[in-house]
Amino acid sequence: MAKESWITRNARKARTVAKYAKLRAKLKAEKDYEGLTMLPRDASPTRLVNRCEVTGRRRGFLRRFRMSRITFREMASHGMIPGVTKSSW
């Protein structure tokens, strides 16, 4: 499990990105790069990190399932993910 502070920090960044999204789009359309630099750094969507919904882990993230590879394997083995089966041959 990731530290709670990292998870909350990422959530705060997501709120900031959503708050400034329209303004950023407007400034980009006007090519006002000086205005863009005046915005907070966390307003940029590239500062967001994909994190596992269950554990908060950021490495080994599977976008399709919004979870880390470790959590995915555990849940798939227990049959908790619909449509996913473990293959064997």
C-alpha positions as CSV (number, residue, x, y, z in Angstrom):
1,M,0.0,0.0,0.0
2,A,1.3,3.4,-1.0
3,K,1.7,6.1,1.7
4,E,-1.6,7.9,2.3
5,S,0.2,11.3,1.8
6,W,1.2,10.3,-1.8
7,I,-2.4,9.3,-2.6
8,T,-3.9,12.5,-1.2
9,R,-1.3,14.6,-3.0
10,N,-2.2,13.0,-6.3
11,A,-5.9,13.6,-5.6
12,R,-5.2,17.3,-4.8
13,K,-3.3,17.6,-8.1
14,A,-6.3,16.1,-10.0
15,R,-8.6,18.7,-8.4
16,T,-6.2,21.5,-9.5
17,V,-6.0,20.2,-13.0
18,A,-9.8,20.1,-13.3
19,K,-10.0,23.6,-11.8
20,Y,-7.7,25.2,-14.4
21,A,-8.5,23.0,-17.4
22,K,-10.7,25.6,-19.2
23,L,-8.3,28.5,-18.5
24,R,-5.3,26.4,-19.7
25,A,-7.1,25.5,-22.9
26,K,-8.0,29.2,-23.5
27,L,-4.5,30.4,-22.9
28,K,-3.1,27.7,-25.2
29,A,-5.5,28.6,-28.0
30,E,-4.4,32.2,-27.7
31,K,-0.8,31.1,-27.5
32,D,-0.3,33.1,-24.3
33,Y,2.6,31.2,-22.9
34,E,3.4,33.9,-20.4
35,G,-0.1,33.5,-18.9
36,L,0.4,29.7,-18.8
37,T,3.6,30.2,-16.7
38,M,1.6,32.2,-14.2
39,L,-0.7,29.2,-13.4
40,P,0.3,26.8,-10.6
41,R,2.6,24.0,-11.7
42,D,0.1,21.4,-10.5
43,A,-2.4,22.7,-13.0
44,S,-0.6,20.8,-15.7
45,P,-2.1,17.4,-16.5
46,T,1.4,15.9,-16.9
47,R,1.9,16.2,-13.2
48,L,-0.7,13.6,-12.5
49,V,0.4,10.0,-11.8
50,N,-1.6,6.9,-12.7
51,R,-2.2,5.0,-9.4
52,C,-3.8,1.7,-8.6
53,E,-7.4,2.2,-7.4
54,V,-6.9,-0.5,-4.7
55,T,-3.4,0.0,-3.3
56,G,-2.2,3.3,-4.7
57,R,0.9,1.7,-6.3
58,R,2.2,3.7,-9.3
59,R,4.5,1.2,-10.9
60,G,3.2,-1.6,-13.1
61,F,-0.1,0.2,-13.7
62,L,-2.6,-1.3,-16.2
63,R,-4.7,1.4,-17.7
64,R,-7.5,-0.8,-18.9
65,F,-8.2,-2.1,-15.4
66,R,-7.0,1.0,-13.4
67,M,-4.9,-1.2,-11.1
68,S,-1.3,-2.4,-10.6
69,R,-0.2,-5.7,-12.1
70,I,0.1,-7.3,-8.6
71,T,-3.4,-6.4,-7.6
72,F,-4.7,-7.4,-11.1
73,R,-3.1,-10.9,-10.7
74,E,-4.5,-11.4,-7.3
75,M,-8.0,-10.4,-8.2
76,A,-8.0,-12.3,-11.5
77,S,-6.8,-15.5,-9.7
78,H,-9.8,-15.1,-7.2
79,G,-12.2,-14.5,-10.1
80,M,-13.0,-11.0,-9.0
81,I,-12.6,-9.4,-12.4
82,P,-15.4,-10.2,-14.9
83,G,-14.2,-11.7,-18.2
84,V,-10.7,-12.4,-17.1
85,T,-9.6,-16.0,-16.8
86,K,-6.2,-17.5,-16.1
87,S,-4.9,-19.4,-19.1
88,S,-3.2,-22.7,-18.8
89,W,-1.9,-25.2,-21.4
